[in-house]
Amino acid sequence: MGAANPLAAGRRVLALGRELGLALKVAVLTGDDVLDRLDPKMPTIEAHGAPLGEYGELVSANAYLGAEAIVPALATGADVVITGRVADPSLFVAPLAYAFGWRLDDWERLGRATAIGHLLECAGQLTGGYFAEPGLKDVPNLAHLGFPWCDADAEGNGVLGKVPGTGGALTVRTAKEQLLYEVTDPGAYVTPDVVADFTGVTLCEVEPDRVAVAGARGRARTPTYKVSVGYRAGFVGEGEASYAGPKALERARLAGSIVRERLADELPDLRLELIGVDACHGTDFGHASPPYEVRLRVAARAASRELAERVGAEIWALATNGPAGGGGFRAETRERIGIVSTLLERSRVRPEVTVLEHDRETQAA
């Protein structure tokens, strides 16, 4: 939870502890910030593999650290461990490896622990959050959704559960959805700890809200860390207006065509959406019934803030210069930080653990 400044987060935790009368020991993991180790010529891992320098000014670069970096923080005996960027499953792999004394090249156990970590990493998604669909996948009491836990053994197998008396549901179906979440290749899920293989995973409901997980495997980790790189990507200008009543759709389309005609020469990268009609899928799929209310959204990317602000100006102009019956006008301009990824050799990343205790800061051995 340290985000861009883990040490500041650690100091804040220490201060909160003092306010509560608690003498805390906090270990802070840093070293994920690798901006000074990037070369603009390094290729990205996006589809076309363009070099980093083609994207613009780089402003951040954070390597996804893993259990190897977190275990030394646990070994300090700290009450709280705070990290910068780490891979989500590693937050669970590290405590398992530390508690059971696993070697960090025990690929099979690390693969099984990664399956547990991946199931737990999004909390309420395992217990019915982002799963529910009324009438098809009903989930009880979502307003009081319970978070999950796992009772794991020394081999890396476990039984998933959720806090008793809470809402939600933990079933084979919710676990299957979460297991496949964000996994491009279930047979080769690359993390900083291991290349995990989920193709042999078994999920078995052993009692209500209890699901056993076993069967994941693993093989040697890669020699690189994935690095998430932020770059200045210009500005986004956007604006919205609502149209309601008879012919709402026609009036919204007319408003959009006016804005497009006025901005097309200056802002060719212009997007128009009719929320309630085509915003999600880009089409209305031929629905015959026109909506009674529609919200027009216009957005454009621009190199400068001044140019991006033109979008909002034209939206506000619709109040007197556009179709009848518009309302709820809104405009916003913001800087855009783009994200791309690259790979960096592990040898070039230097994780460090700092222990904060009683106003002292020391480097862990």
N, C-alpha and C positions, 0 to 999 in steps of 0.2 A: 504493500500500500504506500510505498515511499514515493512513487511517481517520479517527478523530475528531481526531487531533492530528498533522498532517503535519510540523510543525516539530520536535516531539519525536522523531518517527521519523527525520528527517534528522539530528538531533544524535546519535541512537543509531548510525546508519550511520557517521557520522564517527568516533565512539568505537571502533566495531568495526574501522574502518580503521586507527586508531592501534594497536590491540592486535595487528593483523596486520602492522604495519610499512608500511602504505600511506598515502600522502598523497593523500587524496581531495578532490575538489571536488563538493559536493552542491547541487543546485538543488531548492528546495521550492516547489511551487505551492499557494497558499492562495486563499481568496476564495469557495469553494463554500458556506461557512456563511453563510446568509442569514436566519437566524431573526429577527434584529432588523428585517428588511424586510418581514415578513409582516403582513397585516391579517386579523384573524379573519373579516372579511366576504368574503375572497377565496373564489371557488368552487373546489371540488375538481374533478378531471377524471374521477373515478369516475362510475359510471352515473347516479346521481341528482343529482350536482353540488351537494351540500349545502355550505354555507360551512364553512371550517375551524373556526370557533369552536364549531360544534355537536358536534365530536368530543371536546372536553375540553382539558386543559392541554397546550399545545404545548411539546415539549422539544427538538426538533431540526428543522432544515430545511437541506437540502443540495442545491444546484443541480448538475445534471449538466453540468459544463464540457466543452469540446471542444478540438479541435486549435488553435483560435485562442489559447487560454490556455496550451497546452502548448508550442507552438513557441518562444515567448520563453525558456522554461526550457532547451530544447535549444540555443538560440543562445548560452547562457552558456558552452558548452563543458564542462559538468559531466560527471563520470564517472557519476554516479547522479542520476536525476530521480525525485522522490517527489511524488505528488499526493494531494489529498483526493478527493472524489467527482468522477469524470469518467465520461463514457460509455465503455463497453468498447471499441467500435470505434475511438474517438479515440486510444487508446493506440497504435494502428498507423497511423492516418491521419496523425497529427502527424509521426512520423519520416519517412514517405514524402514528405509535403509539404515538410519541412525539407530532406531529402536532395536532392530534385529541384528545389527552388526554386519550387514551385507557388504561384500566387496562391490565397488562401483563399476566392476566389469563383469558382474554376475548377470549377464544379459537376460537370461530366462526370468529370474525374479524381477528384474527391473522392467521387463516387458509386462509382467502381470501387475506390478505396482502402477505402471503407466495406465493400464486399463482402468484400475480403481480410480486413479487421479483424474483421468479424463471423464469418468462417470460423475465424479463429485465436483469438478471444477466450476460448473455453472450453477451450483447450489440448487435453487428451486426448479430449474429445468428438469432435473431428475425426478422431482416429486409432483409433476403435473403442470408446472409453469411452462408456457409456450407450447403446450401440448393440447390444451383443452379446446374442444370444438363442440358447441351445444348440439345435443341430439346424436352425435357421432362418437365423440370422445369426451364424455362428461367427467368432470373432476369436482369433487365436493369441496366446498368451503375454501375457495381460492383466496378469499380476502385474508385468511389466516394460514397461508401456505407454510408448511413445515419444511425446514431445511434437512438435508440428508447427512448421514454419517456412514461409516463402514467399519465393521469389526473384522480386522484383517489378521491373517496368521503369518507365521515365519516364512511360508512359501510364496506369499503374495496373493493368495486367494482370500476371498472375504464374503461377508454377508452385508448387504446394503440395508439400511433402515432409515426411518425419519423420526423426528422428535415426537414422542407420544402425545396424543391429545390435540395435535395440530391438524390443519386442513391439508388438502392435496391428496395424492395417491402415489405410491411407489409400486409399480407393477413391471412385469416383463416388457410390456409395450412402452412405458415411459423410459425404461432403461435402454431398450433397443434404439429409440430415437436419439437419446443422448450419446450412445456409443458411436453412432455414425455421424454425429454432429461435427462438422469441420474436418472430417477425415477424408482427404482426397483419395488415398489408397489404403484400404483397411489392412492390406498385407504388408505395407511398408509405411507406417506412420512415423515420420522423422521428428524426433524431439532431441534436445541437447543430451539426454541421458541414454537413449537407446533408439534403435529402429524397431518399433513395436509391430507385431503381427496380431491383428484382432480376428483373423479369419476363423480361428478355432475357439473363440470365446463362447462359453455356454452361460446362459442366464436362466435361473430356475427360481420360481416363487415358492419359498419354503413355508411361508405363512403370510397373512395379510400385512402389507407394507414391509415385507422382508424378501429380498431377492439375492440369491447367491450368485457370485460371479467367479468364473475360473476359466482356465484354458488359453489365456493370452500367452504369447511367446515373444522373444526378442533376439536381436542380433546386434553386433557391434555398432556403436554410435559412429556418426560421421566425424571427420577431422575438422569441421567448421561449425561456427555458430551462425544462425540466421540473424541478420541485423535489420531492424526496422528504421528506415531513414526518412526524415522529414525535410521537405524543401519548400521554398516560397513558390507558390503556384498562382500568383496573381490575386484577383479579387472576385467575389461573387456578388452580383446585385440581384435582388429579387423583390417582387411585389405581388400582392394578392388583392382580389376584389370579388365580392359575392353578388350573384344575380338570383332573384327569386321570383316566383309567380309564373304566369303564362309566358311561354316562349323564353324561359330563362336560358335554355341551352343556346338558342339562336342569338340572344343578346350577348352571352358570354363569348361565343365564337366571334361575333362582330368586334367586341372589345379586344380580343386577342389579335385579330387581323389588323386592327388599327395600330396596336403597339408593335407588331411585327413589321409593318410597313415603315413605321417611323424609325425603327432601330436596326433594321436588317443590314444597312450599309456599314454602320459603326460596330455592330455586335453580331457577326455572323453565327457565333456559337450561342444561339438563343433557343431556349426551351419553353414551350407553352404547354400547359397541362390544364385540363378541366377536371378538377377534383370532384369525384362522384361519377365521372364518365370514362376518362381515359388515363388518369394519372398513374395508376398502378400498372396497367398492362399495355398502355399505348393504343388501346382500341376499346370500343364499347361492345364488341362481339355481336353487333347487329341487334342489340336490344331495341325493341320497337317503342317502348314507352319512354317519352322524354322525361328527364328529371324535373321536379318542381323547383329545385334549387341547385345551383352550381357555383363552385368557387374557382375562379380563374387564377392560376399561378404562372407567373412569368419569371424566368431566371436566366442569367447569362454570366459567362466567365469573361473577365476583362483583364488587361495588363495593368491598368491603373484604377485607383479608387474613384477618380473623377468620372471615368467612363462607366464604371459599374453603377454609379449613382444615377445614371441616366435611366436605368430600368425603373427605379422607384419614382423618379420624376414623371415618367409617362404613365405609371399606374395612378398617381395622384391626379394627373391631368384628366383621366377618364371621368372624374367626379363631375366635371362640367363640360368636357369635350367628347364624351363617349356615349354609349347607349343608355337608354333610360333605366332607372331602377337599380343602379349599382350602389353598393354600400360595403362597410367593413373593410375599407382600404387599409393596407398595411405595406410598408416598404422597409427594406433593410439592406445594408451593404457591409460586408465583412471580408477580412483578409482570409485567403484560402491557403492552408498548409497541406500539400500533397504528401502521400506516403508511397514509397517504393521499398523494395527489399534487396539485400545483397548477402553474400556469404563472406565471412572473415575467418581466417585460420585461428584455431583455439589458442595457439601459442602467442598470439598478439593481444589476447584479452587477459587482463590481470585483476581478478576479483580480490576484494579486500573486505575484511570484517573488522568493524570498529565497535568496541564495547563501551557503552555509556552507563555510568553508575556513580551516584553520589557526586555529580558535577565533575566527574573525571571521564576522559576519553582515552582509551588505549587500543592499540592494534592487537588483534588476536594473533596468537602464534600460528 
